[in-house]
Amino acid sequence: MKQVALEKTDLTVQQLVRMAEMEPVLLTRAGVPVVGVVRMKEADREAWSLGSNPEFIALIERSRARGRREGGVSLVEVRRQFTSSRKTARTTKRPA
């Protein structure tokens, strides 16, 4: 990862983009990280879009709060139920 001090650089946006295509770039101000610039792949675009959407973040927080309040299903239980339903589906299939 490349670090660039904002107070000591005159990089253009184009230069910054070229750098970020090679490796992540961390922009700092007085030694404190301010912004990270990374290459974005198509899948990352969707994740970034959702992760910066206040409505989506609020939805996730409501879901987490409900899970804390009401409890939930453990991963072990989900796996047990999923495995059980897959076995049932295989045994109920009829030969062609």
C-alpha positions in Angstrom: 0.0 0.0 0.0 1.3 3.4 -1.0 0.9 6.3 1.5 0.7 9.9 0.2 0.8 12.9 2.5 -1.8 15.5 1.1 0.3 18.4 2.4 3.3 17.2 0.4 1.9 16.2 -2.9 0.6 17.8 -6.1 -0.7 14.6 -7.7 -3.5 15.0 -10.3 -6.6 12.8 -10.1 -5.3 10.9 -13.2 -2.0 10.2 -11.5 -3.7 9.0 -8.3 -6.0 6.7 -10.4 -3.0 5.2 -12.1 -1.3 4.6 -8.8 -4.5 3.0 -7.3 -4.8 0.6 -10.3 -1.4 -0.9 -9.2 -1.9 -0.9 -5.4 -4.2 0.8 -2.8 -3.3 4.4 -2.0 -3.8 5.9 1.5 -4.0 9.6 1.5 -3.0 11.2 4.9 -3.2 14.6 6.4 -0.7 15.3 9.2 0.0 11.6 9.3 -3.6 10.6 9.9 -5.4 8.5 7.2 -8.1 10.5 5.5 -9.1 8.6 2.3 -8.2 5.2 0.8 -8.2 4.9 -3.0 -8.5 1.4 -4.4 -9.2 -0.2 -7.8 -12.8 -1.0 -8.1 -14.1 -4.2 -9.8 -17.7 -4.5 -10.9 -18.6 -6.7 -7.8 -17.0 -4.1 -5.6 -19.2 -1.4 -7.1 -22.3 -3.0 -5.8 -20.9 -3.6 -2.3 -19.7 0.0 -2.2 -23.0 1.3 -3.3 -24.9 -0.7 -0.7 -22.4 0.0 2.1 -22.7 3.8 1.6 -26.5 3.8 1.3 -28.1 5.2 4.6 -31.4 3.3 4.0 -29.6 0.0 3.6 -27.4 0.6 6.6 -30.5 1.4 8.7 -32.2 -1.8 7.5 -29.1 -3.9 8.5 -28.9 -2.2 11.9 -32.7 -2.9 12.5 -32.1 -6.5 11.6 -29.1 -6.8 13.9 -31.0 -5.2 16.8 -33.9 -7.6 16.3 -31.5 -10.5 16.4 -30.0 -9.2 19.6 -33.4 -8.7 21.1 -35.2 -11.8 20.0 -32.3 -14.2 19.4 -31.8 -16.1 16.2 -30.9 -19.3 14.7 -27.3 -20.5 15.2 -25.1 -21.4 12.3 -25.0 -25.0 13.5 -28.8 -25.1 13.4 -28.9 -23.6 9.9 -26.4 -26.2 8.7 -28.4 -29.0 10.3 -31.6 -27.9 8.8 -30.0 -27.3 5.4 -28.3 -30.7 5.4 -31.5 -32.4 6.5 -33.6 -30.7 3.7 -31.0 -31.7 1.1 -31.1 -35.3 2.2 -34.9 -35.3 2.1 -34.9 -33.8 -1.4 -32.5 -36.5 -2.7 -34.5 -39.4 -1.3 -37.8 -38.1 -2.6 -36.7 -37.7 -6.2 -38.1 -40.2 -8.6 -36.0 -41.9 -11.3 -36.6 -40.6 -14.8 
